[in-house]
Amino acid sequence: MTAFPREALGGLLDRGMAELPDVPPEARELLLDYLALLHRWNRVYNLSAVRDPAAMVTLHVLDSLVVLPWLRGQRLLDVGSGAGLPGLPLAICRPELAVTLLDSNSKKTRFLRQCVADLGLANVDVVHARVEDYRPDALFDCIISRAFARTDTFVNSSAGLMAAGGCLLAMKGRPDDDDPGGKAWQSKTMALAVPGLDAARTLVRIEAATI
């Protein structure tokens, strides 16, 4: 097995974090620990199509952390979390935030639970369920998805889990023309600059329309 190049990845992560002022320096080691787990498990469980650890820093970790300024409230739901993206990096950087990782794939939720245990993340809960079937004990201030579905599909499946005054955040590649779901919603699309990534990234923030 190829050794995990922690020192080289640490330098790459440091350079990216320097461009993202909302990332606390103390998150560095846990982010590298998460990458090491993802690298190891990915060989067997095929959690991500990205195999190169250096690419994981940019395409997974930094791509997730770029949305930190747009989080709100105390409770965050990551819909279709997959390998924990963006929820795990966000939880590492915001330990005061209660984060729920939701995915319907048992293989992926097994990995997520192992990450939570190994990284000692007391602020993270993992749920194995389809978003349409999920019934939480409390609603969420912010619900996020990363390339999960069309914007309208994301809104229709997830809006019922959002607390009053909350928002939905849809992470996308290039901007699309998806309608968030009619007159009940208002949306704003923002361009994101991911350190080291020469590709389009956008964030669609969706809130209940004001009367």
C-alpha positions as CSV (number, residue, x, y, z in Angstrom):
1,M,0.0,0.0,0.0
2,T,1.3,3.5,-0.9
3,A,2.2,5.5,2.2
4,F,0.0,8.4,3.0
5,P,2.1,11.5,2.2
6,R,1.0,13.5,5.2
7,E,3.9,16.0,5.2
8,A,3.4,17.0,1.6
9,L,-0.4,17.2,2.0
10,G,0.1,19.3,5.1
11,G,1.9,21.9,3.0
12,L,-0.8,21.9,0.4
13,L,-3.5,22.2,3.0
14,D,-1.6,25.0,4.7
15,R,-1.5,27.0,1.5
16,G,-5.2,26.5,0.9
17,M,-6.1,27.4,4.5
18,A,-4.1,30.6,4.2
19,E,-6.6,31.7,1.5
20,L,-9.6,30.8,3.6
21,P,-9.6,33.0,6.7
22,D,-12.6,31.3,8.2
23,V,-10.6,28.0,8.7
24,P,-9.2,27.8,12.3
25,P,-5.5,26.7,12.3
26,E,-6.2,24.1,15.0
27,A,-8.4,22.2,12.5
28,R,-5.3,21.3,10.4
29,E,-4.3,17.9,12.0
30,L,-7.9,16.6,12.2
31,L,-8.4,17.5,8.5
32,L,-5.3,15.5,7.6
33,D,-6.4,12.6,9.8
34,Y,-9.7,12.6,7.9
35,L,-7.9,12.6,4.6
36,A,-5.8,9.6,5.8
37,L,-8.9,7.7,6.7
38,L,-10.6,8.5,3.4
39,H,-7.4,7.5,1.5
40,R,-7.3,4.1,3.3
41,W,-11.0,3.3,3.1
42,N,-11.3,4.4,-0.5
43,R,-9.0,1.6,-1.7
44,V,-11.6,-1.0,-0.5
45,Y,-14.9,0.8,-0.4
46,N,-14.7,3.0,-3.4
47,L,-16.1,6.0,-1.5
48,S,-14.8,8.6,-4.0
49,A,-13.6,8.7,-7.6
50,V,-10.8,10.9,-6.6
51,R,-7.8,8.6,-5.8
52,D,-4.9,11.0,-5.6
53,P,-4.4,12.3,-2.0
54,A,-3.2,15.7,-3.2
55,A,-6.4,16.0,-5.4
56,M,-8.4,15.1,-2.3
57,V,-7.1,18.1,-0.5
58,T,-8.3,20.5,-3.2
59,L,-11.4,18.7,-4.5
60,H,-12.7,17.5,-1.2
61,V,-11.4,19.4,1.8
62,L,-10.8,22.9,0.4
63,D,-13.9,22.6,-1.8
64,S,-15.9,21.9,1.3
65,L,-14.4,24.6,3.6
66,V,-15.0,27.4,1.1
67,V,-18.7,27.5,2.2
68,L,-17.9,28.2,5.9
69,P,-18.8,31.9,5.7
70,W,-22.4,31.0,4.6
71,L,-23.3,28.6,7.5
72,R,-25.8,29.8,10.0
73,G,-27.4,28.7,13.2
74,Q,-26.6,25.8,15.6
75,R,-27.7,22.7,13.6
76,L,-26.4,21.6,10.2
77,L,-27.7,18.8,8.0
78,D,-25.5,17.4,5.2
79,V,-27.9,15.6,2.7
80,G,-26.3,12.8,0.7
81,S,-23.1,13.2,2.6
82,G,-21.3,10.3,0.9
83,A,-17.7,10.2,2.1
84,G,-18.6,13.1,4.6
85,L,-18.5,16.0,2.2
86,P,-18.9,18.7,3.0
87,G,-20.2,17.9,6.5
88,L,-17.1,16.3,8.1
89,P,-14.6,19.1,7.2
90,L,-17.2,21.7,8.3
91,A,-17.8,19.9,11.6
92,I,-14.0,19.8,12.2
93,C,-13.7,23.5,11.7
94,R,-16.9,24.4,13.6
95,P,-16.9,22.1,16.8
96,E,-19.7,24.3,18.3
97,L,-22.0,23.3,15.4
98,A,-24.2,20.2,15.7
99,V,-23.7,18.4,12.4
100,T,-25.8,15.5,11.0
101,L,-24.5,13.4,8.1
102,L,-27.3,11.8,6.2
103,D,-26.8,9.1,3.5
104,S,-28.8,6.1,2.3
105,N,-25.7,4.0,1.4
106,S,-24.8,1.7,4.3
107,K,-21.2,1.3,3.1
108,K,-20.7,5.1,3.3
109,T,-22.4,5.6,6.7
110,R,-20.2,2.8,8.1
111,F,-17.2,4.8,7.0
112,L,-18.7,8.0,8.4
113,R,-19.3,6.4,11.8
114,Q,-15.7,5.2,11.9
115,C,-14.5,8.7,11.1
116,V,-16.6,10.2,13.9
117,A,-15.1,7.6,16.3
118,D,-11.5,7.9,15.2
119,L,-11.5,11.7,15.0
120,G,-13.4,12.1,18.3
121,L,-16.1,14.3,16.8
122,A,-18.6,14.8,19.6
123,N,-20.6,17.2,17.5
124,V,-21.4,14.8,14.6
125,D,-24.3,12.4,14.2
126,V,-24.5,9.9,11.3
127,V,-27.9,8.8,10.0
128,H,-28.5,6.0,7.5
129,A,-31.7,6.9,5.7
130,R,-33.1,8.5,2.6
131,V,-33.8,12.2,3.0
132,E,-37.5,11.6,2.1
133,D,-37.8,9.1,5.0
134,Y,-35.8,11.0,7.6
135,R,-37.7,12.3,10.7
136,P,-35.3,14.1,13.0
137,D,-36.1,15.0,16.6
138,A,-35.4,18.7,15.8
139,L,-35.3,20.7,12.6
140,F,-32.1,22.2,11.1
141,D,-31.0,25.9,10.8
142,C,-29.0,25.1,7.7
143,I,-29.2,22.2,5.2
144,I,-26.4,21.6,2.7
145,S,-25.8,19.4,-0.3
146,R,-22.8,18.9,-2.5
147,A,-23.7,17.9,-6.1
148,F,-26.6,15.9,-4.6
149,A,-29.4,16.6,-7.1
150,R,-31.1,19.4,-9.1
151,T,-31.9,22.4,-7.0
152,D,-35.6,21.9,-7.2
153,T,-35.2,18.2,-6.2
154,F,-33.0,19.2,-3.3
155,V,-35.6,21.8,-2.1
156,N,-38.6,19.5,-2.4
157,S,-36.9,16.6,-0.6
158,S,-35.2,18.7,2.2
159,A,-37.2,21.8,2.9
160,G,-39.4,20.0,5.4
161,L,-36.4,19.4,7.6
162,M,-35.5,23.1,7.8
163,A,-36.3,25.3,10.9
164,A,-38.1,28.6,10.6
165,G,-35.7,31.2,9.3
166,G,-33.3,28.6,8.1
167,C,-31.7,28.2,4.7
168,L,-30.7,25.5,2.1
169,L,-27.2,25.6,0.5
170,A,-26.7,23.8,-2.8
171,M,-23.1,23.4,-3.8
172,K,-22.7,23.2,-7.6
173,G,-20.1,23.2,-10.3
174,R,-21.2,25.7,-13.0
175,P,-24.3,27.7,-12.4
176,D,-27.5,26.1,-13.7
177,D,-31.0,27.4,-14.4
178,D,-32.8,25.1,-11.9
179,D,-35.7,26.8,-10.3
180,P,-35.6,26.3,-6.5
181,G,-39.3,25.4,-6.4
182,G,-41.6,28.3,-7.3
183,K,-42.8,31.5,-5.6
184,A,-42.4,30.1,-2.1
185,W,-38.6,30.4,-2.4
186,Q,-36.0,33.0,-3.1
187,S,-32.5,32.1,-4.1
188,K,-29.1,33.7,-4.6
189,T,-26.2,32.2,-6.6
190,M,-22.7,33.0,-5.5
191,A,-19.4,32.2,-7.2
192,L,-16.9,30.3,-5.0
193,A,-13.1,30.5,-5.3
194,V,-11.5,27.2,-4.1
195,P,-7.8,27.6,-3.5
196,G,-5.8,25.7,-6.1
197,L,-8.8,24.8,-8.3
198,D,-9.2,26.2,-11.8
199,A,-12.8,25.2,-12.2
200,A,-16.2,26.8,-11.7
201,R,-17.8,26.4,-8.3
202,T,-21.1,28.0,-7.2
203,L,-23.3,28.1,-4.1
204,V,-27.0,28.5,-4.3
205,R,-28.5,29.8,-1.1
206,I,-32.3,29.2,-0.8
207,E,-34.6,30.8,1.7
208,A,-38.4,31.1,2.2
209,A,-39.7,34.0,0.2
210,T,-40.7,37.1,2.2
211,I,-44.2,38.3,1.7
